[in-house]
Amino acid sequence: MDPRIKLAVGIMEGELDQPLLVSKVSVRLGLSESRFEHLFRKEIGQAFKTYMEEFRLRKAKGMLIDPTLRIKQVAAAVGYTYARNFTRDFKNRYGKPPSQSRTSTE
């Protein structure tokens, strides 16, 4: 894998709780947005934004096992400013809202 894309994935994982834009990541890698998007899609097989959203939602799903964490806390921990947007995206991805996903990681 291209080392720049590995670095981009590392940035994603390390800054999960912050909004990450293609423009900011590409600048950090010294690439234009279009070049970064092209390389990312070539190496990962998805657009950066799509991969980022799926990555955040997978992490959130794992975090929901912990009953001491509120849904708002999980949403914030994976970079969502608004819990309502997190709930919508989670439901679109997994077919049920986060509140109904607390007991399983299927």
N, C-alpha and C positions, 0 to 999 in steps of 0.2 A: 504494500500500500504506500502511496505517496506520503512522505513524512509531513508534508503540510496538512494533509487531510487528517493524519493521526493527531497532529497538534490541534486541529480544529475540533476533533472529537474530544480531546482532553480538555480544551477550553469549555466545551459544552458541559462535560461532566463536572468540572471544577466550579463552574458558575451557573449551576442549575437553577439557583434561586433568583437569577437576574435575567431580565429580558435580553436576548441576544439577537441582534440584527445581522443580516448578511453583510451589510456595509461595515459594521464594526469588526467582525471577525476577519473579513477580507483585508482590511487595513492592517490588522495585527499580523497577518501572514504576508503582507507585502504584495498582495495580488489585487487586481481589479475585481469588482463584484462579478462580472460576467465570467472571468477566468476561474475564480473560486467556485462559482456555481457549476461551471462545466466540469472542473476536476472533481468536485464533490459528487456530482451525479455519476460520473464515470467510475469512481472508486467505490461508492456506497450503493449506487443504484436508485437513489431517491434524491429529490430536491432537499436542500439544507432545511428549509422550513418544515417540510413534511417529516423528515427524520427527527428534527428537534421536538416537534409536538409528540410524536410517538414515543420518543425517549422519555420525555417528561411524564407522559401518562403511564408508561410502564413503571417508572420509579414511584409514582403516586400510588399505583395499585399495590405495590409491595408495602408502602408505608401505611396503607389503610388497615393492615392487619393489626396494627397497634391501636387498641381502643382508647388509649389516653390522648391520642392526637385528634384534635378537632379537624373537620374537613377544611376549614379556613386555614389552619396551620399547614396541612398537607398541600393545599393549593399554593400558599406562599412559598413553601419549601421547594416547589418545583417551578417557580417562576410566574405564577399567575397572580396578577394584582387583584383581580375580582373573583371571588369564589363562585359566583354565578356563571362566569365564563368557563371556569374549570369544570363545574358540574355539567354544563352543556357539552363540552368537548369530551369529557369522560363518558357520558351517556352515548354520544354519537359513536365513540370508539368501541365501547364494551356492551352496549345495549341496555345498561341499567345505570342509575345514578350511583355516585360513590357511597352514599349512605347504605345502599343495598349490597355493596361489594365488600363490606367489612369482614365478613365471615369466610370469604374464600379468595383464593388467588388464581382461580382457574382462568 
